[in-house]
Each structure stands twice: as structure tokens, then as C-alpha cells.
């Protein structure tokens, strides 16, 4: 069979999306392509964002290939499955563009993983994959009635088969990107210490997170913590470096302090960035992190009070002063260190500013607290409204716009409602 794997030409006008706007490597499609080709299928990967394709250009590319199945993702990349644009405007436009030149259209991503019937209806696709998609897509070449973690239309009715799928990370292949494709990827995600002199890349050493903070929308995808084999990590890094990558950003939900992983990276002498929790790193491991080549740390602190962190179910064992001390210690070894803060009713604004000023005096950047979007599938959403229903995304979006009138500097300052966004053509 022939599969088209499509990353949409993303745009974010009017959106509350607070992720990075730059293109990132489509890791989920990279894995899926290898698994599909191993079973003899022909695969076309169309990264419309990386190539700056218009919708007509995207349609022409897919039409020339004539796939049996076209796959459309509802998040810009795996990096942003937990904070994807709430609206399905751009994926809808892709589906409309390729509907007449593909045998079937299947959606993958966080929306279908959390609210499969809603995604199926809004996108007007034939099926959505529930959970991680790499090992599911090859199964779509057979009878859909036997495919786990799938929501699809059958005889005029909607069928849901199974729970959100989690892949075996030991079985996922080593990703290798063509040098010409990687050369398009000039962006170095979350790097601020120097101007790029070569391509950047993304990869993962693990997937999932052992913690269950209330604000994190991961319960229905990338949930259980799983490590990739060290040999796989080393081989994939070697391939990226050979293809010209100067910098690698690890998209792990939480990059943990594993000595063997850091030593594997250190042997390659490549610069890299991570997202983590500083309370999980002792001083010895922070030293190793710096020696291994880390140039960027995005550390989730979220609240400056113990009560605030408890409210978010952070299970943090350090005091606020101890967190600050470790961030400052890390800054002496890593060029850029960021402490992420979220809007919290528990935190006094004056105390927040004092905390931020203390960090910034030592070179640690800390953002003004960011309004928290209650993503369907997060413990925060469930605590407020129960399990997601047919209006889950609209309800969360309306709540967000009602309760906040100031947004982060990377969001639209006058966002539209979700209904307006999804009606925009």
C-alpha cells in the first residue's frame, strides 16, 4: 500500500498556542516511515511546514503520489503534543485539500488520543489513532476491525477499539534523516547561547513521565515512562552528527539524570538542550550535564511556594531556596538556564518578582507566570469538569479566555474563540 504522512503548513493566527512556531523534525513520522517500509509499503513524507508549502502545493504533492491512506497530524510535532493548538483549523484544511486524492484519511495526534469521536467528527476523516501512532499505522493495511486503539466509521456508526496505545520504545528504530532534509532544519530549539552554524535536530532518549502534575496533558499519550536503549541513542546521535547536526534538542517529557545517557552523549561532543525538573538533579549530575555538552536547560518550577507546587501535584522535595540554588549552580555550568513559572493563585506577585530577580541576578532567566490552559486529558481538566465530553475543547478554551486577559509574549494577544478559529478557512 501507499501511505502519505503529512505535517500541515501550520499557522497560528488568533490562537492561544504557546509553543514554538519554527519547524521541528517529525519524529513520529520518521519512526512510522521505517516501520511501514519494513512491511513493504511505499511511503511519502510531506512536511508542509518545513518546506513552506501552500495548500494547493501540498495537494499537488499528495495527488501525484495517489496514496491509499493519507495521515494527518493534529500537532506541529511530537515535541508539542502536550501543548498543541486547541483548534483543528489547519488539519481540517489539509483534510479538505487531500480528500479527493487519497483512498482514506487518518488523523493522529493529541486531539484524537483524548477525544477520538470529537476529532473524527470535526476533521471528517475516516479514522483517528488513539495514542502513539507509529506501530498502529502499519496495521491499517489490514482489516480495521482488528486494529487496536482506533476510532473509525463503520456501516454508518462510530467504533472505538481499545485504549490509548503506547509503543515499545525498545522496538522503535534508529531514525536517520537525509542530509538534504536536515539542512532545511536551521532552527535550534530553545537555544540562546550562540547563533547556529549548522542544522539543529530533535530526538528522544525516553518517552513519557513518571510524574502526574495536574497541568500536564499526557494521560492519553506519551504517559508511562519508557527509556530507549543506549545503543539506539548512540547510533541515532551518530547519524545526526554525520548528517551535519550541530545541536540536538531532546524532546523527552522529562530528561532524567541518567549517568549512562549523559556519558553516551558526552562521547559525541555535540551541543544539546533539555527540558527537566531541577529538583531531580544533584550537584554531581549537574556537573556531568555541563561536561556532556548541555547548553540549554528548561526547568519546570511552576510555583514559588510549597503550597502552590503541592496544588499542582509536583511532589517536589526541595524548598524554593534549594530550587533557586540548584538553578544558579547549573547556570555556572550551562550557558542558558530557564525556570518556568505558571500562573498560580497561591503565589504572591511581589514574591514572584523577588524570586525572578534573584535568579536573573545570577543569569538564570525566569518567565512571568504563564496562564495555564486546562487541556482535555490533563488532571486539571478532569478535576474541574470530569472526563472530556463532546464540548471538552470548547469548554477549556472558553474558560481560558474568560479567566485571562493577558497572555504570554508568544501568544496572540487577541485570540479568537475556538468556534471562530475552526470556522476560519
N, C-alpha and C positions, 0 to 999 in steps of 0.2 A: 504494500500500500504506500501511498504518498501522503506525507504529513507536512503541513506548513506551520511552523512555530512563529507566532507574530508578537513582537513587542510593539505596542502602539506608538504613534507620534505624539507623545504626551504634551499637553498644555494645561495650565493651572489657573487661568483667568477666573476670578471670582471664587476660588476655592480656599478652604481653610487649611489645605495641605501644608505641612510644615517640614517636609523632607527636602532633600537636595534636589534641585532642578536638573542637574547635569546627568548625562547618560552613564549608566553603570553596566558592567558585564552581566548578561542574562544567564546567571549560573544555573537556574532551574532548567532552562532550555539547553544549556551546554550538556548537562547530565543526560537529559531526556534524548537529545540527538544521538549520543553514543549508544544508549540502551536500545533505541529504535533501530539504528543501523546494524547493531549486533544481530537483530532478528530479521534482517534482510529488507527493511523498509527504506524508502527513499525520503530524505528529509531536506526541507528548505527552511533555513532560519532567516527571518526577515526582521531586523532590528530597525524599525522605522524611526525611533528616536535617535539612535546612534548615527543613522545615515541621513537624518533630516528629510525624510520622505513626506510628501503630501499624501492625502488620502487617495487621489487618483493614481499617483505613482505607486503607492502600496498596492492598490487593486491591480494595476497592470502587472506588478511583480508576481502576485499570487495567481492571477488569471493565466499567465504564461506557464506556470507550473502545474495548474489544474490538480490541486490536492484532493485526496479522498476525505481527509479530515484537516480542517484549519483550527489551530489552537490559539486562543487569545487570552492574555493575562490581564488581570484587573488591578495590578500594582506595577509601578515602574520597574522594580527589580526585587529580588528576594530580600535585599537589604531593607526594603520599606514595606514588607508585608504587614508589619505590626503598626505602621502609621501611614497606610495608603490613603490616597484621596478618597473621602467617603462616597463621592459621586461616581457614577458609572458612565459619565458623558462620553469620554474618549473611547473606551472599549465598545460602547454602543455604536459609535460612528464607524469603528473598524468592522464590526459585525455587519452593519448595513453595507459597507463597501465591498465585502468579500462574499456575501451571502449567495450570490448567483454564480460564483465560480469555484465553490467548494462543495463537496458532497455532503459534509456535515460540519457544524461549527461547535467547538467545545471551549468552555471557559475554564481557566484555572486561576487561583489566587485566593486572597483572604475573604473576599465577599462571599463566594460560593462555598468556602470552607465553613463559614459561620452561619450564613443564611442561604442555604442552597436553593430553596424554592423561590426566594426573592430574586436572587441573581439570575436564575433560569428565566423568570418572567420578564424582568427588566431588560435583559440583554437579548431576549428572543433567540437564544441558542438552543441547540439540540440536547446538550448535556453540560453539566458542570462537575468538575472533580472536587471532592470534599477532602481537604487536607493536602499533604505534599503530593506532587503530581508525577514525579519522574518515573516511578515504577508502574504507575497506573496507565500512562499514555500508551505503552506498547500493548496493553491488554485490550485497548479499544479496537484493535484489528480483529478481535473475535466477537463472540456474542456478548452484547452489553448486559444481558441478564446474569452473566457470570462474573461481571467486573465489580470488585468491592469499591466502596467509597465513591459512589457515583449517583448523581441525581439526573434523571433524564425523562423525556416524554416517551410514552409507550401506549399505543392504542387510545390516544386522547386523554390519558391520565399521566400524572407525575409520579414517578417511582423514586424512592430513596433507598439505596442499598449500602448499609454499613455505616461505620463511624469515620471520623477524620483519619486519614491514612498517615502513617509515619514510616518513612523508608528506613532500611537497614543501612546505616552510614558506612559500615564495613564493606558493603557491596557497591556503593556508588563509585564510579570510575574516576580515574585521574583526568581532570579537564586540561585540554591543550587547545590553545587559541592560535589561529593563524596569525602570523606576524603582521600581515596587512590589516587584518581586522583589529588587532591590538593597537596598532599605530593610530587608529582613529580615537582611541581612548586616552586623550591627553589629560583628562581630569584626574587629580589626586584627591580622593575623597577625604575631607576633614584634615587636610594638611596645610599648615600655615608657617612652617619654619623656613621654607625656601621655595623658589619658583621651580616648576618641573623642568627637567632637561630631557626627559624620556617619558614613555607611556606609563600610566598607572594601571592598576588592576585590582580586582576584588577576589577573595576566595574565603573558604571557611575551614577551620580546624575542628569545629564541633557544631552541633545544631541543638537548639532547644535550651532550656534554662531550668536549673533545679529549684529556682525560687518562684513564688507566685504573687508578686506585687500586684496590688489592686488595679493599677493603671495600665498594666501591660496586656495588650490584646494578642495573646498567643495560645489561649486554651484550646483552640480548634486547628492549630497548625504550628509546627515547629515548637512543640511543647516539651515532651520528655527529652532530657539531656542525653546526647549521644556523641561520642568522640569519633573522629576519623583516625584510621591507622597512621602511625608515624611515617611509615614508608610511603604512603599515599601523599601525605602532606609534603614530604621532602621532594617527591617526584614532581608534584604539581608546581611547587615553587621553582624547581629547576627549569621546568618548561616555560614558566612565565619569564624568568630571567633570560633564558635563551631567546625568547621572542622579543626581548627588549624592555621588559618592565623594569622601571627604576624604583617603584614604590608599590606596596601591596597593602590594601586595607582589609582586615579580617572582619567579616560581617557577622561573626558569631554573636548571638544574642547577648552572651556574656563570655568574654575571653578570660578564662580562669588561669590561675597561677600554676601551670604545669611546667616543671623544670625540663622535662624531656622535649616538650613542644618548643620552648624557648631556645634550648640548645640546638634543636634541628634548624630553627630559623637562623640562629646566630652563625651557623656554619656557612650559610648562603650569603651573608654580608649584604642583605637587602634592607632598605628602609621600610618601615611599616607603621600602621596605625591600628588602634583597637578601641572597642567600647567595653567597659567593665565596671566593677564596683571597687573603689579603692580600699574598702574595709576588708577585702579578701586577699590583700597583698601585704605581706610583711616586708620589712626593710631589706632583707636579703634578696627577696624575689624582685623587689623594685629595682635593686642594683642590677640584677641579671636582665631585667626587662630593658633597661637602658643600654647595657652592653650588647644585647642581641640586635639592636638597631631600631628600637621603637622611637618614633619622632612625634607621635600624636596619641594622647590618651583622652578619651571622652568618658568621664566617670560620673555615674549616676549617684548624686547625693539626695536630690529631690526635696528634702526638707531640712531646715537647720535646727529643728528641735526633735528630741527623742519621741515626744508625743506625736508629732507630725509623721515621723518615719514609722511609728507603730500603726498609725491610722492607715498608712499605705502598705502595711504588712511587709515592710522591708526586712525585718528580722536582722537588723544591724546591731552588732555587739559593741561598736565603738561609740564614744561620745562625739559631740560636734567638734570639740577641740582636737580630739585624736584624729578625726577625719581631715581637719584642716592641716594638721601636722604632716600627715602622710601625703596629702596633695602637694604641699610645699616641698617635702623631701623628694617627691617624684619629679617636680619641676627642675630640680638641680641636676637631674639625670636624663630627662626627656624634654626636648625643646618646647613642645606645646602640651599643656595640661588644662583641661576644661572640667569644671564642676557644674553638672546640670542641676538646675532647680526647677521645681514645679510650683504652680500657684497652690498655696495651702492656707486654709482658714486657721491653721494652728500657728502660723509664723507671723510675728510682728514685723511690719515693713521696715521699721528703723533697725531692728536687729538683723534682718536680711541684708540691708545695705552695709551694716558694720561687718558682717561676715564676708560679703563680697569685697569690701575694701581691704580687709585683712589679706585675703587671697591675692588680690590684684597688686598689693604692695610687694608681694613675692613673685609676681609674674604669672600667677595662675588666673586664667580667665574664668569668670563665672557669669552666666547669663542672668538677666532679670527673670524672675519666675514666669514660666510659660503656662498659659491656660491649658487645662487638661481636657482633652476630648474623650468622652466616655464611649470608646469603641465597643460596638456589639461584640461579644465574645470575651470581653475583659471582666475581671471580678467586679470592677467599679460599675459597669453597666448592669450586671446581674444583681448586685446589691441594691441598685436603685429601682429597677423595673422587672427583675426576673429574667427568664430565658428570652432571647430575642424572638420577636414575632414579625408579622408582615410589615410593620411600621418601624422596625428597630432602627434603621439608619436615619430615617426622618426624625424620629423621636430624639435620638442622640444629637443630631445636628441642630434641631430647634432649641434644645436645652443649652447647647454651647453658645449659640448666637444670643439667646435670651440672657445668659448669665455673664457674658463678657462683652465689653465694648472696646477693649484694647487687645491687640494681638501681637505676636512676635514679629520681628522685622523681616522675616522671610515669608510671612503670610499676606494675603490680600487684606487691606485694611477695611474694605467694604465688601465682605463676602456676600454672595447670593445665597438664597435658601437652597436646600437640596433639590426641591421640586423645580426651581428655576434652572439650576445647573443641569439637571438631567433632561430638561426640555430644550436646552440650547443646542442648536445644530450648527 
